[in-house]
Amino acid sequence: MARIEAVKTEVFKAEIARLEDVATAYRAVFERERERAERLAVELQQASAEATAANAWAARLEDEMAALRTERRPGGSFVGHAALRLGHLAASIVQADRMARR
């Protein structure tokens, strides 16, 4: 009877060791996935900030386009004013492009 109990104890110890190995492997997978999720969260925050900045630039460019279509200065020539506004618009586009490439 004592021999049977000793064999059972050894079987249980072996099973415990196997389960500890499985738990260690799962823990390693969990850690990798946690790190991956953290990296993705940072990338998502960065993409969100870039999208917000792009939307702000788009709104500014839309304002510039609307001003080109409708605005005139009293006493000033429309063509000169339009050229000036167009220059500002072009500068805004170049600046937005440079920021997007960073």
Buried (B, 14 or more C-beta within 10 A) or exposed (E): EEEEEEEEEEEEEEEEEEEEEEEEEEEEEEEEEEEEEEEEEEEEEEEEEEEEEEEEBEEBBEEBEEBBEEEEEEEEEEEEBBEEBEEBBEEBEEEBEEEEEE
